[in-house]
Amino acid sequence: MIKSIIRYYTVILIITLISSSINFNVLSEQIDNNEKLLSKSDNWDMVIITPQKFAFETISLVKHKRNFGINTTLKTTEEIYSEYIGIDNIEKIKYYIKDAIESQNISYVLLLGDIDKVPIRTSGLSWDYFGNIAVENVITDLYYADIYNSDGSFSSWDTNHDGIFSEIRMITRGIEDNETFQFIDIIDGIPDIGIGRIPCNTKLDVEIAIEKIISYETNTHSKEWFKRLILMGGDTFPNIGNMSEGEFVTDYISSIMSDFIPIKLYASKKTFKPFNINFEISKGAGFVCYSGHGFQYGFGTSEYDDESLVKYYTPYIVGINNFNKYPIFYFDACWTGALDYSMGHIQLPSFAWALMKKPFSGAIACIASTRVGYGGFEGDPLGAGSPCLHACFFESYKTGIFLSDMFVQAQKNYISKIWNNVFDDCLTIQEFILLGDPSLKIGGYY
């Protein structure tokens, strides 16, 4: 463990030294040469929205994407704020995305920056289904994806113009009742474009993230490790029902992903342990699926009818050494994507982002929740909530699909299954976000 920690921070130091030693004349020449690359076009596939301070580091990703046929451009937040009108900078970005869809036919938007650099919308959704665990102030990038109302007009998420967005209140707790929610703001919640966020805080974060994307898309295809599917779970709700819900959910996913080799790290098998998790992830995998409890700094689940949790914490990530064999993680759990996680006045990376920002290792992307999620119904773990969206995600998988196409299809399928059928679950659809490149070619390019 100590040797792994030393190697990890040695790599970070080396990258920092290399990054800081770029010759100024070479830098200026590259910026001049790239002006043509970022010139206007009638059609783009993807736009990267990032602050000016990350613009130069982003050029290599623009070039890489265009080399593989994803016509990509860059737009700085400073440009957007000066060129567009909105009630705040978040709405200005949304108006820019709408304009880019209509004038340049974009399909993907990469938000490259943490929520201080590329701001995120806080929803007015108020959910108290959990009794004394009220869910409020949900941060969500779905705001940027849900551009249009059902009639084609701009979806402001603030139809009563009171400055509160997606104001939806639970007025009864009976999930059998279709009138459970009061929609003060009318939204359809359906994504109109693929949105992904890489919440970089520093230039080094940007360089690491881009290096991993380029490596993944150019080196993953036809590799045996990609066909490994790591499944993790246990008894999510001990003493409720007669099953281990997390294992039920991941078993279902294993049945969907029949072309993949399942590696089951289950509490019931006593293989759900930090050492085993690191060992298996270090071998590489196409996907890692987890269903259970989560928190800002890790996740954990239980053996059957045992209230105690077996936990995996953020510091354990240092023991993962899957060099250039990066999986996509799905965390069917609470809080793991909380981009506003802090202790005191210190901003800390959420667990999902900690996995992604590790250099040459960890995750290539994560689907994770920014707030408290909920499971399915007793006896039916896939009935609704985060396990149902989890299942929808893998039901949408096709060989060679782009990451956000898979996620958007999952969101749409979830809405069609749940909304106006079981009940209007606005929480799940808003709190689960895509952390990663929305145009990521799953499995890499040929």
C-alpha positions as semicolon CSV with decimal commas, in nm:
position;residue;x (nm);y (nm);z (nm)
1;M;0,000;0,000;0,000
2;I;0,277;0,247;0,092
3;K;0,463;0,170;-0,232
4;S;0,144;0,234;-0,430
5;I;0,097;0,572;-0,260
6;I;0,458;0,670;-0,337
7;R;0,419;0,568;-0,703
8;Y;0,092;0,760;-0,732
9;Y;0,230;1,089;-0,605
10;T;0,559;1,045;-0,792
11;V;0,363;1,026;-1,119
12;I;0,170;1,342;-1,026
13;L;0,497;1,524;-0,953
14;I;0,651;1,415;-1,285
15;I;0,344;1,527;-1,481
16;T;0,343;1,861;-1,303
17;L;0,711;1,921;-1,382
18;I;0,663;1,829;-1,748
19;S;0,356;2,051;-1,777
20;S;0,537;2,349;-1,629
21;S;0,839;2,317;-1,857
22;I;0,668;2,396;-2,190
23;N;0,871;2,647;-2,388
24;F;0,681;2,976;-2,428
25;N;0,769;3,015;-2,798
26;V;0,637;2,666;-2,877
27;L;0,321;2,743;-2,680
28;S;0,258;3,064;-2,874
29;E;0,316;2,889;-3,207
30;Q;0,070;2,612;-3,118
31;I;-0,197;2,863;-3,018
32;D;-0,155;3,041;-3,354
33;N;-0,177;2,713;-3,544
34;N;-0,491;2,613;-3,356
35;E;-0,687;2,926;-3,447
36;K;-0,775;2,756;-3,777
37;L;-0,876;2,439;-3,596
38;L;-1,131;2,629;-3,388
39;S;-1,267;2,844;-3,671
40;K;-1,642;2,846;-3,727
41;S;-1,818;2,565;-3,911
42;D;-2,175;2,509;-4,023
43;N;-2,191;2,180;-3,837
44;W;-2,031;2,050;-3,519
45;D;-2,081;1,719;-3,344
46;M;-1,957;1,834;-3,004
47;V;-1,875;2,155;-2,824
48;I;-1,648;2,170;-2,521
49;I;-1,747;2,443;-2,275
50;T;-1,460;2,538;-2,048
51;P;-1,306;2,849;-1,888
52;Q;-1,034;3,032;-2,079
53;K;-0,771;2,907;-1,832
54;F;-0,822;2,550;-1,964
55;A;-0,848;2,640;-2,335
56;F;-0,493;2,555;-2,439
57;E;-0,486;2,221;-2,257
58;T;-0,811;2,128;-2,433
59;I;-0,673;2,166;-2,788
60;S;-0,530;1,812;-2,791
61;L;-0,875;1,668;-2,720
62;V;-1,029;1,878;-2,998
63;K;-0,768;1,743;-3,242
64;H;-0,814;1,386;-3,124
65;K;-1,191;1,400;-3,162
66;R;-1,171;1,550;-3,509
67;N;-0,920;1,284;-3,616
68;F;-1,186;1,023;-3,538
69;G;-1,470;1,205;-3,713
70;I;-1,626;1,387;-3,416
71;N;-1,623;1,745;-3,541
72;T;-1,545;1,929;-3,218
73;T;-1,505;2,291;-3,120
74;L;-1,438;2,485;-2,803
75;K;-1,634;2,768;-2,644
76;T;-1,513;2,945;-2,333
77;T;-1,744;3,041;-2,052
78;E;-1,612;3,396;-2,079
79;E;-1,730;3,413;-2,440
80;I;-2,071;3,276;-2,353
81;Y;-2,124;3,520;-2,066
82;S;-2,041;3,816;-2,289
83;E;-2,243;3,701;-2,593
84;Y;-2,566;3,564;-2,443
85;I;-2,844;3,703;-2,225
86;G;-2,995;3,514;-1,933
87;I;-3,103;3,561;-1,575
88;D;-2,770;3,413;-1,463
89;N;-2,460;3,255;-1,615
90;I;-2,617;2,909;-1,599
91;E;-2,907;3,015;-1,818
92;K;-2,665;3,189;-2,056
93;I;-2,486;2,856;-2,106
94;K;-2,820;2,684;-2,170
95;Y;-2,915;2,947;-2,430
96;Y;-2,578;2,896;-2,597
97;I;-2,637;2,519;-2,612
98;K;-2,981;2,582;-2,767
99;D;-2,822;2,812;-3,025
100;A;-2,549;2,555;-3,101
101;I;-2,811;2,283;-3,154
102;E;-3,012;2,498;-3,393
103;S;-2,730;2,669;-3,582
104;Q;-2,456;2,403;-3,577
105;N;-2,646;2,078;-3,520
106;I;-2,441;1,964;-3,218
107;S;-2,518;1,632;-3,048
108;Y;-2,284;1,643;-2,748
109;V;-2,170;1,898;-2,492
110;L;-1,870;1,842;-2,266
111;L;-1,864;2,067;-1,960
112;L;-1,495;2,077;-1,877
113;G;-1,460;2,224;-1,532
114;D;-1,585;2,184;-1,177
115;I;-1,905;2,355;-1,066
116;D;-1,717;2,671;-0,972
117;K;-1,581;2,704;-1,326
118;V;-1,875;2,571;-1,528
119;P;-2,171;2,626;-1,294
120;I;-2,445;2,369;-1,229
121;R;-2,815;2,426;-1,172
122;T;-2,969;2,361;-0,830
123;S;-3,319;2,218;-0,864
124;G;-3,616;2,334;-0,655
125;L;-3,731;1,973;-0,625
126;S;-3,843;1,888;-0,272
127;W;-3,878;1,519;-0,187
128;D;-3,963;1,378;0,156
129;Y;-4,057;1,023;0,066
130;F;-3,779;0,910;0,299
131;G;-3,959;1,045;0,605
132;N;-3,698;1,226;0,810
133;I;-3,448;1,224;0,520
134;A;-3,573;1,512;0,306
135;V;-3,402;1,560;-0,030
136;E;-3,365;1,919;-0,147
137;N;-3,121;2,139;-0,339
138;V;-3,047;1,871;-0,599
139;I;-2,763;1,978;-0,828
140;T;-2,812;1,851;-1,180
141;D;-2,671;1,878;-1,532
142;L;-3,005;1,755;-1,671
143;Y;-3,095;2,126;-1,677
144;Y;-2,850;2,169;-1,966
145;A;-2,976;1,858;-2,149
146;D;-3,348;1,939;-2,126
147;I;-3,347;2,225;-2,375
148;Y;-3,703;2,209;-2,510
149;N;-4,055;2,173;-2,375
150;S;-4,287;1,923;-2,540
151;D;-4,416;2,201;-2,771
152;G;-4,061;2,288;-2,887
153;S;-4,027;2,607;-2,683
154;F;-3,728;2,680;-2,461
155;S;-3,743;2,495;-2,130
156;S;-3,650;2,753;-1,867
157;W;-3,734;2,517;-1,578
158;D;-3,890;2,826;-1,418
159;T;-4,235;2,859;-1,573
160;N;-4,369;3,080;-1,291
161;H;-4,064;3,312;-1,310
162;D;-3,989;3,314;-0,937
163;G;-3,618;3,231;-0,965
164;I;-3,666;2,875;-0,838
165;F;-3,596;2,609;-1,102
166;S;-3,782;2,281;-1,142
167;E;-3,993;2,359;-0,836
168;I;-4,170;2,031;-0,771
169;R;-4,303;1,932;-0,430
170;M;-4,414;1,599;-0,292
171;I;-4,758;1,655;-0,143
172;T;-4,836;1,296;-0,038
173;R;-4,613;1,001;0,035
174;G;-4,818;0,733;-0,135
175;I;-4,627;0,623;-0,442
176;E;-4,939;0,445;-0,567
177;D;-5,100;0,784;-0,631
178;N;-5,027;0,961;-0,961
179;E;-5,105;1,295;-0,792
180;T;-4,813;1,257;-0,551
181;F;-4,627;1,562;-0,686
182;Q;-4,724;1,924;-0,733
183;F;-4,551;2,060;-1,044
184;I;-4,514;2,430;-0,970
185;D;-4,274;2,455;-1,267
186;I;-4,375;2,246;-1,566
187;I;-4,086;2,045;-1,713
188;D;-4,076;1,724;-1,913
189;G;-3,726;1,625;-1,795
190;I;-3,645;1,459;-2,127
191;P;-3,284;1,516;-2,244
192;D;-3,252;1,670;-2,590
193;I;-2,874;1,642;-2,613
194;G;-2,590;1,440;-2,458
195;I;-2,428;1,622;-2,166
196;G;-2,118;1,506;-1,979
197;R;-1,904;1,682;-1,724
198;I;-1,539;1,634;-1,632
199;P;-1,516;1,840;-1,310
200;C;-1,156;1,951;-1,341
201;N;-1,023;2,198;-1,088
202;T;-0,669;2,243;-1,225
203;K;-0,483;2,229;-1,555
204;L;-0,322;1,907;-1,436
205;D;-0,672;1,757;-1,394
206;V;-0,747;1,853;-1,754
207;E;-0,426;1,700;-1,887
208;I;-0,484;1,373;-1,699
209;A;-0,847;1,348;-1,813
210;I;-0,761;1,413;-2,178
211;E;-0,469;1,170;-2,177
212;K;-0,701;0,899;-2,047
213;I;-0,970;0,969;-2,308
214;I;-0,717;0,957;-2,593
215;S;-0,558;0,640;-2,457
216;Y;-0,897;0,472;-2,408
217;E;-1,032;0,550;-2,753
218;T;-0,712;0,452;-2,935
219;N;-0,605;0,145;-2,734
220;T;-0,916;-0,032;-2,603
221;H;-1,063;-0,194;-2,913
222;S;-1,035;-0,577;-2,928
223;K;-0,864;-0,596;-2,588
224;E;-0,969;-0,896;-2,381
225;W;-0,987;-0,696;-2,060
226;F;-1,274;-0,486;-2,200
227;K;-1,502;-0,790;-2,194
228;R;-1,474;-0,818;-1,816
229;L;-1,783;-0,699;-1,624
230;I;-1,723;-0,638;-1,253
231;L;-2,042;-0,665;-1,047
232;M;-2,059;-0,551;-0,684
233;G;-2,347;-0,573;-0,439
234;G;-2,499;-0,724;-0,128
235;D;-2,807;-0,692;0,089
236;T;-2,889;-0,324;0,047
237;F;-3,181;-0,331;0,288
238;P;-3,114;-0,595;0,556
239;N;-3,423;-0,737;0,730
240;I;-3,651;-0,600;0,459
241;G;-3,774;-0,858;0,210
242;N;-3,613;-1,194;0,154
243;M;-3,336;-1,110;-0,090
244;S;-3,004;-0,931;-0,134
245;E;-3,126;-0,642;-0,348
246;G;-2,787;-0,527;-0,475
247;E;-2,697;-0,875;-0,595
248;F;-3,040;-0,914;-0,756
249;V;-2,987;-0,593;-0,955
250;T;-2,635;-0,678;-1,070
251;D;-2,736;-1,036;-1,155
252;Y;-2,997;-0,886;-1,386
253;I;-2,734;-0,667;-1,549
254;S;-2,510;-0,971;-1,594
255;S;-2,795;-1,143;-1,781
256;I;-2,831;-0,841;-2,012
257;M;-2,457;-0,815;-2,079
258;S;-2,425;-1,178;-2,185
259;D;-2,124;-1,110;-2,410
260;F;-1,921;-1,001;-2,107
261;I;-1,745;-1,218;-1,850
262;P;-1,904;-1,150;-1,508
263;I;-1,681;-1,111;-1,203
264;K;-1,907;-1,111;-0,898
265;L;-1,779;-0,935;-0,588
266;Y;-2,075;-1,010;-0,365
267;A;-2,125;-0,981;0,008
268;S;-2,296;-1,320;0,004
269;K;-1,981;-1,474;-0,147
270;K;-1,761;-1,278;0,095
271;T;-1,574;-1,140;-0,207
272;F;-1,698;-0,784;-0,154
273;K;-1,382;-0,661;0,016
274;P;-1,152;-0,364;-0,060
275;F;-0,854;-0,584;-0,152
276;N;-1,063;-0,794;-0,394
277;I;-1,217;-0,484;-0,548
278;N;-0,876;-0,328;-0,616
279;F;-0,736;-0,658;-0,743
280;E;-1,013;-0,713;-0,997
281;I;-1,033;-0,352;-1,118
282;S;-0,654;-0,351;-1,164
283;K;-0,698;-0,625;-1,425
284;G;-0,917;-0,390;-1,629
285;A;-1,284;-0,411;-1,721
286;G;-1,530;-0,265;-1,967
287;F;-1,775;-0,179;-1,691
288;V;-1,793;-0,183;-1,313
289;C;-2,147;-0,199;-1,174
290;Y;-2,230;-0,138;-0,811
291;S;-2,572;-0,145;-0,643
292;G;-2,596;-0,054;-0,276
293;H;-2,533;0,231;-0,036
294;G;-2,303;0,520;-0,114
295;F;-2,165;0,838;0,030
296;Q;-1,947;1,125;-0,087
297;Y;-1,630;0,937;0,005
298;G;-1,710;0,576;-0,081
299;F;-1,970;0,301;-0,081
300;G;-2,071;-0,001;0,124
301;T;-2,315;-0,288;0,151
302;S;-2,411;-0,574;0,383
303;E;-2,422;-0,947;0,401
304;Y;-2,770;-1,097;0,410
305;D;-2,980;-0,960;0,699
306;D;-2,670;-0,805;0,859
307;E;-2,704;-0,435;0,944
308;S;-2,327;-0,373;0,944
309;L;-2,168;-0,237;0,627
310;V;-1,856;-0,353;0,449
311;K;-1,716;-0,023;0,319
312;Y;-1,480;0,099;0,049
313;Y;-1,337;0,450;0,102
314;T;-1,178;0,706;-0,130
315;P;-0,822;0,651;0,005
316;Y;-0,842;0,288;-0,106
317;I;-0,839;0,406;-0,468
318;V;-0,462;0,441;-0,442
319;G;-0,445;0,060;-0,456
320;I;-0,604;0,045;-0,804
321;N;-0,341;0,001;-1,075
322;N;-0,526;-0,068;-1,401
323;F;-0,282;0,116;-1,627
324;N;-0,463;0,213;-1,953
325;K;-0,744;-0,038;-1,885
326;Y;-1,015;0,202;-1,780
327;P;-1,371;0,091;-1,701
328;I;-1,694;0,290;-1,703
329;F;-1,837;0,282;-1,351
330;Y;-2,207;0,288;-1,267
331;F;-2,284;0,371;-0,904
332;D;-2,642;0,275;-0,826
333;A;-2,601;0,447;-0,489
334;C;-2,639;0,776;-0,303
335;W;-2,401;1,073;-0,305
336;T;-2,105;0,929;-0,500
337;G;-2,133;1,208;-0,759
338;A;-2,179;1,496;-0,512
339;L;-1,981;1,764;-0,695
340;D;-2,033;2,012;-0,410
341;Y;-1,878;1,785;-0,147
342;S;-1,679;1,974;0,114
343;M;-1,563;1,947;0,473
344;G;-1,561;2,276;0,651
345;H;-1,444;2,524;0,391
346;I;-1,233;2,270;0,203
347;Q;-1,369;2,148;-0,132
348;L;-1,309;1,776;-0,181
349;P;-1,354;1,547;-0,482
350;S;-1,659;1,326;-0,479
351;F;-1,585;0,956;-0,481
352;A;-1,666;0,923;-0,853
353;W;-1,442;1,215;-0,948
354;A;-1,160;1,080;-0,730
355;L;-1,174;0,762;-0,939
356;M;-1,163;0,958;-1,264
357;K;-0,886;1,200;-1,174
358;K;-0,631;0,934;-1,081
359;P;-0,356;0,947;-1,347
360;F;-0,308;0,643;-1,573
361;S;-0,555;0,443;-1,366
362;G;-0,905;0,445;-1,213
363;A;-1,217;0,522;-1,418
364;I;-1,267;0,670;-1,764
365;A;-1,622;0,782;-1,674
366;C;-1,887;0,739;-1,404
367;I;-2,263;0,755;-1,376
368;A;-2,329;0,873;-1,022
369;S;-2,581;1,052;-0,803
370;T;-2,538;1,400;-0,661
371;R;-2,783;1,337;-0,376
372;V;-2,974;1,064;-0,188
373;G;-3,123;0,800;-0,415
374;Y;-3,376;0,533;-0,337
375;G;-3,419;0,168;-0,423
376;G;-3,708;-0,019;-0,575
377;F;-4,012;-0,159;-0,403
378;E;-4,000;-0,444;-0,153
379;G;-3,974;-0,768;-0,348
380;D;-3,910;-0,578;-0,674
381;P;-3,570;-0,401;-0,662
382;L;-3,601;-0,299;-1,028
383;G;-3,946;-0,147;-0,984
384;A;-3,832;0,217;-0,975
385;G;-3,560;0,449;-0,856
386;S;-3,187;0,418;-0,904
387;P;-3,180;0,037;-0,967
388;C;-3,436;0,079;-1,246
389;L;-3,233;0,355;-1,415
390;H;-2,925;0,136;-1,365
391;A;-3,098;-0,145;-1,555
392;C;-3,216;0,096;-1,828
393;F;-2,855;0,203;-1,881
394;F;-2,732;-0,147;-1,958
395;E;-3,044;-0,232;-2,156
396;S;-2,934;0,052;-2,386
397;Y;-2,588;-0,092;-2,453
398;K;-2,483;-0,172;-2,809
399;T;-2,135;-0,245;-2,939
400;G;-1,959;0,079;-3,029
401;I;-2,225;0,309;-2,885
402;F;-2,124;0,656;-2,761
403;L;-2,145;0,699;-2,385
404;S;-2,404;0,975;-2,363
405;D;-2,620;0,808;-2,631
406;M;-2,641;0,513;-2,393
407;F;-2,717;0,735;-2,095
408;V;-2,974;0,952;-2,277
409;Q;-3,153;0,642;-2,401
410;A;-3,157;0,509;-2,044
411;Q;-3,306;0,835;-1,916
412;K;-3,576;0,834;-2,183
413;N;-3,659;0,469;-2,121
414;Y;-3,679;0,532;-1,747
415;I;-3,917;0,824;-1,795
416;S;-4,140;0,619;-2,025
417;K;-4,146;0,333;-1,772
418;I;-4,201;0,540;-1,458
419;W;-4,353;0,881;-1,523
420;N;-4,733;0,875;-1,539
421;N;-4,715;0,500;-1,482
422;V;-4,588;0,435;-1,132
423;F;-4,533;0,796;-1,027
424;D;-4,354;1,107;-1,147
425;D;-4,002;1,034;-1,023
426;C;-3,824;1,361;-1,086
427;L;-3,557;1,288;-0,827
428;T;-3,381;0,995;-0,993
429;I;-3,381;1,152;-1,338
430;Q;-3,225;1,475;-1,205
431;E;-2,972;1,352;-0,953
432;F;-2,794;1,093;-1,169
433;I;-2,541;1,263;-1,396
434;L;-2,276;1,158;-1,645
435;L;-1,920;1,235;-1,540
436;G;-1,702;1,191;-1,846
437;D;-1,676;1,261;-2,216
438;P;-2,029;1,238;-2,364
439;S;-1,885;1,139;-2,705
440;L;-1,668;0,861;-2,560
441;K;-1,664;0,566;-2,800
442;I;-1,734;0,274;-2,567
443;G;-1,480;0,003;-2,639
444;G;-1,264;0,242;-2,843
445;Y;-1,221;0,296;-3,215
446;Y;-1,126;0,026;-3,464
